[in-house]
Amino acid sequence: MSEPPTTSTEPPQQHQHQHQHEQQKHPHHLLHLPLIHCGASTGTTARINAAAATSPSTVIVREYRKGNWSLQETMILITAKKLDEERRNKAEQGTARKGSELRWKWVENYCWSQGCQRSQNQCNDKWDNLLRDYKKVREHESRACDQSQIPSYWKMEKHERKDNNLPSNMAFEVYQALNDVVQRKLRGVSVAVVAGPPPPPSPTEGEAAAGTSSPAASESSSSSGREWGQKKEKRERKRRRVGRSIERSASAVAQTLRTCEEQREIRHQQLMEIKKQRLQIQEARNHIQGQGIADLVAAVANLSGINNRSRRRRSEEYECLYSGEEVRRLKEQNEAMQAELSSVKTELSQLRDQMPSLVRTVMHNVMHNIPPPPSMDPGGDAYK
């Protein structure tokens, strides 16, 4: 692409006064189209310049496009910015730049000549957003080169880019074009700073060189310094934010561990109390069971000895007092009593076998405050 000319063919002074008068009448609706100095589209530029120069009353109304930028519009803007940088770096002092407003107006005119119908404010805002996204991607790529576990931006999905606070839809060709513009600018700054002083030129050449290179170098240096300061401040803010997050997380984890330890100690004490009570109940149950069995055995033995002595005594008395038929009848009665005594012994033996279960039932009823059944109630019908 050919370089744009460094001089402009401005219309006559009368033509400028007429345009200014019309712009004052319609400040919000009519925009005067400045002359486009770009060699990219010579035919279109020539026609527009010729129409503006030959028709003093020509007023062109631009209807700017709104909405999202397409990829083609973005590439046109980057090309316009690159050409504008080259134009301003090669400009002479006589045609020095007239401020950022005219500079972005030149970018707008170039974009319009290429079919990108955007205003200078839209171009300025879009360029700022592109540079911000480019810096984020460039910083991420530098970290990815240093650390292998970090994936490249171009291999990440959209949700992964959003999670890492990166632009979600930057195209690779846009990144390359921006990188080319930034590298050109940095090379221009380094050459201006590192190069030694030139030989003493003539007064006219010196003034032209000073007017051409010094503002560009100072502007580039100041922008680089601002960019470095913003990066440093951003890193400091991020470091402080991460430190506060780590501190809060550590305190929360420590508090949770202390709470868990206290609850574990309380549960252990409760478990030991339950085991202790269980052992006491088991010892009391065993003592009661053994005592009951011993009392039952002693009662059965005592009853058996009494019956034997009573039987012998009666037998002796019967033999002395009775004889014949009476003795036979008494023997039958004695045999019946012996049979009844045997059944009583059998019942006592069964009762002795059932004694452990009865003791457990009694203990369960005592512990749970359950009243005994009528058959075991001393005041019930079973004992009347």
Secondary structure as UniProt FT lines:
FT   HELIX           13..25
FT   TURN            27..29
FT   HELIX           42..54
FT   TURN            56..57
FT   HELIX           71..90
FT   HELIX           93..95
FT   HELIX           100..113
FT   TURN            114..115
FT   HELIX           120..146
FT   TURN            148..149
FT   HELIX           153..155
FT   HELIX           158..163
FT   TURN            164..165
FT   HELIX           172..194
FT   HELIX           203..321
FT   HELIX           325..367
FT   TURN            368..369
FT   HELIX           374..376
FT   TURN            378..379
FT   HELIX           381..383
//
